[in-house]
Amino acid sequence: MTYARYALVVFAVWSAAARAADAPVKKYDTKTASFAITYHGEISAYRDTSVVVLPGAVVVFNAVGGPPGDYAMKTNDGTLVQKGLRQWQWSAPRIPGRRSRRRSVRSMLPKA
């Protein structure tokens, strides 16, 4: 490689790096909600989370932190009973099997 080509390659790499340094920093999406849920002693503020239970098991969910307001939770499987302003008791279906439905914190967003 001649000196002129080498200098051209170095300049091209340097200018590309300089442009990248001038670009605004993209904010990383942590995929968290404005509140958290607690269950089995765990706390999760992620928009999507998993809970693994045995058939017929009972799980108590609590919404903690976050903005004031009425919170709601819904499910397609099992039985869900609201126990308090921000507390629900969910009983898993008694029939064993894998459920392909996703439960997410989005279903617990404050009511508008």
N, C-alpha and C positions, 0 to 999 in steps of 0.2 A: 504494500500500500504506500502510495506516495505521501509526502508530507502534506500536500494540499488536501488530499482526500481524508487523511487522518484528522487534520484540523477541521474540515467540514463536518465529519462525524462527531467530533468532540463538541463543536458548536451546536449541532442539532440536538444532541443529548442534553447539553447544558440548558438550551433554550426551552426544551420540553419540561425539564425539571423546574425551571423558573416559572413557567406558566402554571404548572401543577401546584406550586407553592403559593401562587397568587389566587388560586381558586378558593371560593368560600368552603369552609369545612361543612360537610354534610352531617346533620345530627343523627346519631344512632338511635334507632327505635328499640327501646327495651321491651316493648310489648307488655307494658304494665297498665293496670287500671288505676283510677284515682282512689281506690279503696282496696282493702285486702279481705280475703275470706280465711277463716280458721276451720280446721277439721282435724280430728285425731291428734291434737297438739301441734299441728303444722300451721304455718301462716303462709299464704300465697297471695301476692299482689299481681301475678301474671294474668293476662286476659284469658289464657287457656291453661288448664291444669288437669291432672288426672287423679282419680281416686280409685283404688282397687279394693273391692270388697267381696266377701263371700255371699252366696245367695241368702236372702232374708236378713242380712246384716243391717244395722241401723247406724246412720252417720248424722251427727249434728253439725250444721254449718252456721257460722256467724259472720256477718259483714262487719268489719271493724275499720275505723278511720273513715276517710272520705268525706264528701260533702254532706250536709244535713239533707234530710228528705226521706221519703218512703222508698224502701227497697222491696223488690219482688224477685221471686225465684220460681222457675217452672221446670218441669221434667216430662219426658215422654214415657219413662219406665219407672216402675216402683210406685211408692206412695210418698207424697210430700205433705207435711203439715207445718204450718207456721206456728212457732212456739212463742215468739216475741216480736218486737219491732224490727229487729235485725237478726232473727234466729229462726232456722228451719230444721226439722227433723225429717230425714229421708230414709225410707226403708227400701232396700234393694229388692228386686223381684225374687220370688222364691224359686223360680225355675232357673237352674244353672245354664250358663251359656255366655257367649261373648256378645257384647252389645256394641254395635258399630256407631251408635250415635255419640256425638260429642257433647259434653256439658262444659259450658264455659262461663267465665265471670260475666260475659256479656248478658247472660240471662238474668243477672242480678243487678243490672244497672238501676239507678234511682229512677222512679217514675217521674215523668215530666209534669 
